[in-house]
Every structure is written in structure tokens, then in C-alpha cells.
Amino acid sequence: MCPHDESMSEVDCLYSCSHHTKTGKTPEEVIDKFLTTLGEYLKKNESNFPMEEIEYGEAANQKIDVWGRVDEKIFVYIHGGFWMEGDRKYATSMVERLAKLGISVACVGYEFATSKHTLDFLVQEIVIAVQKLLHTYPKSRFIIGGHSAGAHLAFKALASIKFEPRIEKLVLFCGVYELEGLIETYVAKTIGLTPLLAKECECRAEELNGWKGRILMLDALHDSPPMLEAQKVVHRKLKSLGIGVKRETIPDSDHFSIIENLEAMLFSLLLLCFSISFTSGAVYRQSLIRRVSPMTRMINAGTWETFLRERDSIRTTIHKNMGYPQKVYDYQDEEYLGNITVGTPDQQFRAVLDTGSSNLWVPDVSCTGDGCQGKDVFDSNKSSTYQANGKKWTIVYGTGYASGFLGVDTVRFGAPGENQLIVPTTTFGQATHLAKFFEGDPIDGILGLAFTAIAEGFVVPPLINAINQGLLDQPLFTVYLMHDGAQDGAYGGVYTYGALDTDNCGDIIAYQPLSAATYFQFKMEAVSSGNYSNKNGWQVISDTGTSFIGAPPAIADSIAKAHGATFDAKDEVYIIDCNATISVTFTIGGRDYEIESKNMIVPGDNNNCWLALFPFPNFPQWILGDPFIRQFCNVYDLGKQRIGFAPSKQ
């Protein structure tokens, strides 16, 4: 029998948080006071802080309240009544305190009642809501937190999306982690908690293994004894896995007043949650190989015109049947390649290191068709670290597609014998079909370096996987490309992962925030060249996988005309005098970046020279390819979602 309430069983009494307060009040009085206090918060919040309601589904209760003026930080909060009842008053308990500090609060799922849904359903509901917030606020960093049952849901939701790099912290107040003890309580009857569901939905530290964020556990000294014990066990197991976790037991606090007394914890909360440190990794440098592009070879051989006709025919069919490509431009003009390996021992491949896409794929040993001929292939039977996945994938390009199945293995940036960046458990594509345009090309595969959002199947790209595993000093990489003319097998430059390249690049001129965490896309205000100028403003991308600069057709024609260049319709290139003097200036973030003649005029065919510019009629409106990157080292900062530019020292 419960000493606090004769109508309750001993198990109910043991697990009832309201029976373990030190206020001397009845459980009903404790809860009533808690709800009254939160109601007062709500009234203040409605008048003092802006609130936006975001729908993430068709149901009336699939909505999120976002409080405060959203900027850099968003605290996603899941209230403690989530299991059994939904009420906006629960959800707003964090708002006033954090909004005053300039931290936006997103209250998730306040209208769900578990009498209609099981816990596993509610976890997925949280995941969907968080994904909606990530999409709605692409420049924000996120902390997921919850109180009581909300802490349970926050923990479980993070386990499903732990490799999303913008989710940086997890904050848990008086979390409920172990569920089997609740089976004989009134809670189990209310939410339909079965032994099987309790086992499936308990919080296991192993679920967060590999996550490189930080966890703050704030627990009340006066709380349900079995819950306190479970909190200690979870904390101990998280630490044993090497996860950055801190647990504080707050004196003179109980399961409910811990939220009311949040001010006493704010310094600890903010110190942990909103300071970012990436100091446990290292720096790696990967040399590039430069080659004569397939486009140049075909123009010199007189076969480029035929290729273009075939390409246009294929494009029409592909766009009609398969949609538009992930890669905004094809690889026929690509000049820079890097060595990578997959598997243990290393199986080596020569790949395009491409900031304009996000998937890694290499040809599989089962690859058939013209596009696979003459390429190095991956044999999973020869790798001791290979794990099967089997999920099918297809990536559409402008002139064909690559397809196959997924596998998981160790990927290394660099050739065997070099100081390789080693990334275990990386999901990659094993290509069984390659488009014909890969035929005869020394490219074995593609290593995409952009964000997960544009990855086929939302597979975590290898470099983001490395960042998530804490393998780099900083979540960024720098690209330096050589000026010298294309020669097969020549040194072409270097990618520096985890740091700025101070050997080859000068001081950073400026950083530009990305428009979206998809491609490395940002805003450009103006362009000028010779007597031509335009200040309309465009969305542009920095793309290491494109060797010219892509511009809107009318602008490309105007720049060419300003310098006496003529368009060769047969080969779709601009012919220009090899001795011409030309510069193109881009205005980005209020600063001018000038590309000189040595990067804008490149050797062509029959003693001709080409203007390193091509008409590009699609979105984004501009592609700042290799001429721009040769002039200015590009710093791709994935962690802060920005791109920096530094003068090349060559």
C-alpha cells in the first residue's frame, strides 16, 4: 500500500513523481501549481514574444509552435505530459526563460494524446516534426530537449537522426528512460504499454553510439527512486561509449520544480549547449591529379559534335522519364581527380571530388555495359570490413544515369601509403550500371562533398560522416587548384580536410552564408567584364566538378562579345584570341572578386583558345567552377554553413 495514497499500489507509489516532492503538498496540489505557473508563462509569452505556428502534416494536431525571432539557435522542446495528454501550457514551460536570452524555442507535439497512439508512433512523430524544422530553418543549429516523458521522446528521436550535423546538443530534464518497471503501473494502462513495447521503446545508450554532439542531463534530487537509478545507469553507459555527457543533480528540486527553477541552471545549460568545439580530430591533405578533359579530347578528335547530339537526345528522354539530375552539370569537362580507397585492404579508385553532389559511388565487380569498361571495380568479397546494405539507388545525370545498390565499408581519402583520412562505416554506392558517357573516361567514381539534403536516399556523405565521428579538427575543407595548363597525370592541387590551407592560400577575404544546406549555394550581387555589367543578383554555386564558369546564356554572350569572343555552335564553346586580356569581376557579399586572363582563357584545339565560360540556362543561375577556384581558394565550411574565399598564393 502506498503511504501517500491508500488507493494506489506500491508500484504506482514508487514511480509516481508527485509523491516524492518535499513541498508537503498533495500530488494534486503539486500538479495544479505546476500547471498554473505554466499558464502564467503562456499568458506572458503570447504578449511578449512572437509565435509562428508551423504545420508538418495534414492532421489538426500536427503542428509546432516556434517562439521568438528565429536566428542562429533553436531549442526543440518536448513537454513532460506528452505520453498521456497534450496541452499547450505544458509545451511553453521553456519559452520565457530561453527567449529572453535570444534562443528560439520550438514546442513540438503539444496536442497529442497517447490514448490514441503508441510510443513508437510518437517517436516517429517527433522525428518528422524535427525534420520539418530542419527544412524550414536551413541556417539554424538545433538542440533537442525534453522533460520527463518528453526527455524519453527526445532521446529516442535523436537516435533516429543522430547523424544530422545541425543537431548539436541533447538536454534532458528528469528523463524517463527505463520502461519495464512501469508495466504494472496506471501509466501502462493509460498508454497501452505492453512488455514488448516497453522493451522496444526503452532508451539504450547504444542507440546514440557514434553521435558527436553533447548531452546535458539535469535531474532532480527528489524524484522517483527507480527513475533516479535509471538516470544514473544511462549516464554511466553514455560515458563508457565516449559520448560527451554531463549529469547534474539539482538540490532542493523535484520532478516538477526543476523546470520552474531553470534560472539556477541557465549558466550550465548555455555553456554546454551553445558553445561549439571541434577539437578532437586532425587535418588531412589530399593531392589532386590533373588531366586533359574528355571534352578537350573529343573536340581535338572531331567527335564532340556527335557527342553533343547524342547527349541532347538522351537528355530529352531522361528529363521526361526520370526527372532532373542531382548533378547540375556533367563531368565531360572535369580536369581534377583524386585517389580514394574503399574496403580493407584498400581497393583504389580515381574519383571526381565533387562539391556539386553528395553521394559516393564506385563501379562494382558486377558492373556491366559500355560505361563500366576499363574501370577499377570494387569486390566486396575481398574486404574484411564490408557490410551489406542492398538498398537500390539511381542517380540521374544530364546525359544518362548511374545505378546499383548500397554497401557499407571503410572509405579512405587519399592513396595507399599517404596520410589518409580514414572514415569507417561509410555508406556508398556500388554501381552496376554506368551511363555511356563514362566510357573511356579515367573516372572510376564520384565522391560527393555537398550536404545530405541532396544525397540520393539521404545517405550520409563520407565527409559529413567523418565530421560526425569527430575525425577532423574543424568541420570544413579548403580547395586549392593549380593554374598550370591541363596535362595528364600532372599535380593539380590539394584538398585540405579539417583546416584552412595556409601553405597555398592567403588570408580569408570574407565568408558568405549559404542560401541552403544543399549545394554550396549562395547569393551573388553583380558581375562585370570589359564594358559589360549587370547587378540583377543571382543564386550561384561553387562547384569543383565543373571546369568552366556557367552563366545565364544572355550574360555569357554579352561577356564574350565584350572581348571579341565568338560562339562555336558546333562545339558549344566560345573561341577567343589567345593573347586577349580579359577579367571578370564577381561581387559577393559587397566584395569584388576578379578572375584574371590566366584563368579565363584556356588552350583549345587547332591553336585556338577558349573562353572558360559556357551558357547555362538552368537553376542555380551561375556555376562558379574551376576558373574561380583557381583564382581564389574556396573554404567549404559545413559546420557553419558558409563559404569563404582566400587569394591563391600561386
C-alpha angles and dihedrals in degrees: 000000000000113000090210098048124014091202092063128079121240091253092051089048093049093052098037106107093197091063092061100059121116095217097098089232128124118258089254092053091049093052094042091053091048093052093044091053091049090048089057089051090053093052091051093044094052091057101036106037132046116243129199122194114216123193117212099177143014097263117098092238096049096099141116128212111215111196125195132020104305113232129133104336133046124183109205105207128194114192127229097245093061095109099058111015141006126227132158089224090066092048097055097057092107100041107087097044097048097035089058087059093052094258116132118224124211112198110205132201100350094154100053120112118199093214084084100036138044123235094253088056091051092051090055090047089058091047091053092048093050091048088053090053092049089053095044095049105034094170099049130098118224140219118189117208142162145176124234107320087007088061088055091053092045090053094048094045092051090051088062096049103024094132095060099113096212093062098084109161143030120206118191125189116196091332125203104220108152114062108174091081089060095059094093095044132094087252091067091052091050097050100031094246110181125185090253094050091045090055094045095047103042116115111254119188090220089068090071095045109134095024111131098197127101129257128208117194114193112187132178121241091221107054141113107308096225090048091051090050092050090049090055092049094050091048092050093049093047090053092049089057091055094249115150102248134156124190125196126183108210114220121225089019134116135191092282106030092055087081094044090052095049093126090073089059101041097098092053091043095051095041091057102033105045105034112087123205129176102178106127099079138068143236125259132188123206119193121221130224117218122212140172105271122243089242092059092046093051094046090051090048093047094240100105095089091055090047091052092053091050090046094053091048092050092046092056091054095043095049091048096048107026108025127237125327129264090221109065093210133020129249101242090107098041115129106173125074135172135202120246133168133212127199138010114310095030120267105196128221137175108229141177108248095218128189089183096069139034112214131089116215136163130180114275122223086250093057112130135182136059095295092060097053118118096006131126108253135205119241112194091194089068095054122085092195098051121124122190120236104160099191112145122240138184127188117195119214129185093264105028140325144264121221141171140110136300128254136175124230145129113292122198125198106219137026125294110280094030126103093272128197099232116204114184124204096021119165112226140166123259104204118218094171131035128186116255092249088073089062113116092005118125089224109113096180150335127261107198116206101182128098131300092246093077097037116117106253089006088272111175106253116238096248093049087048088054090050091048089052092052094243097137132063091226131014094246144078135210126219122207118180126191122242096217120114118269113276124167112257096004123139106269107182139281142274113215113202119202100012148042115275101239093168095064104018134061128223118311110268094198145320123240120204115238119247090220138358093245114082116000088273126165143154123276117192105195148355131205135178128167108323093342125095136163130184101181095117125228145195110254138178133213106229124181088186094068119071097198133044115263116214136172105279096245091050093046090052092048094050091047092049092050088062101038095255118149128209117242101210092190095060097020095233134120113244114213137175108270090224096049120123114226137159131179121204123203121195111214123169091350093304128109121233114191122201111204131218093261088067100034097051117058132177113268134176132308093012090306125130128218131219106238091234133097134184110256115184099183139082128306089049096221136034113200098203135172099315089062093043092049090054095043126026107235120221111204106202106191094172096057095028096235139112126228132201127211129174115258110242095217 
